[in-house]
Amino acid sequence: ETGVTQSPTHLIKTRGQQVTLRCSSQSGHNTVSWYQQALGQGPQFIFQYYREEENGRGNFPPRFSGLQFPNYSSELNVNALELDDSALYLCASSPEGGQGGGYTFGSGTRLTVV
Amino acid sequence: AQKITQTQPGMFVQEKEAVTLDCTYDTSDQSYGLFWYKQPSSGEMIFLIYQGSYDEQNATEGRYSLNFQKARKSANLVISASQLGDSAMYFCAMREGQGEYGNKLVFGAGTILRVKS
């Protein structure tokens, strides 16, 4: 079975630009969630997609948005980038219900905003 | 609001010794799940072990065991026979809610573990 793949692995953007990060879920998983991990901190929940709809959101502004596609892959879009958006962005997929230890994380995308 | 507390910013352990990483949690939910993840410098979050709130037995996965004390709301990770490759950041996390509408994970601040040879 394939794991979670994120692209790109590294990205440098300028303040005010827009960025799209991509995530392919693990085979058999239909739920995708995104996390932001600032340097030296634990990951913070951004939002989750289940059956192509957002069904949970953390304390992030609307300029953070996302999509989930019929194949359960997902995108995270961030508009009007700010310096504080510099972080590791992690995607996690899980099977329906997310019961048990069913979360699989990707290796993340390191975003640097300059 | 749910919260995870990891009070040890950093820990050292001698190779081949056991080490315990502390985690306490706060929740009013009756059903929840507790996780430990390892994050090497590469950034990937590697699943180590899971404990459900209704599980009566402490979870074990190879050299990893979870010391679950429900009344004290603690879920400490025990790593036996430490290896140099265990050096990494370790996160305790809790699944908030249940079912497909509650898959959110809440993470602690993490503990950096360094294994000495």
Interface residues (C-beta under 8 A of the other chain):
Chain A: T31 S33 Y35 Q41 G42 P43 Q44 F45 Q48 Y50 N55 G56 G58 L88 L90 A92 S94 E96 G97 G98 Q99 G100 G101 Y103 T104 F105 G106 S107 G108 R110
Chain B: I4 G33 F35 Y37 S42 G43 E44 M45 I46 F47 I49 Y50 G52 F91 A93 R95 Q98 G99 E100 Y101 G102 N103 K104 L105 V106 F107 G108 A109 G110
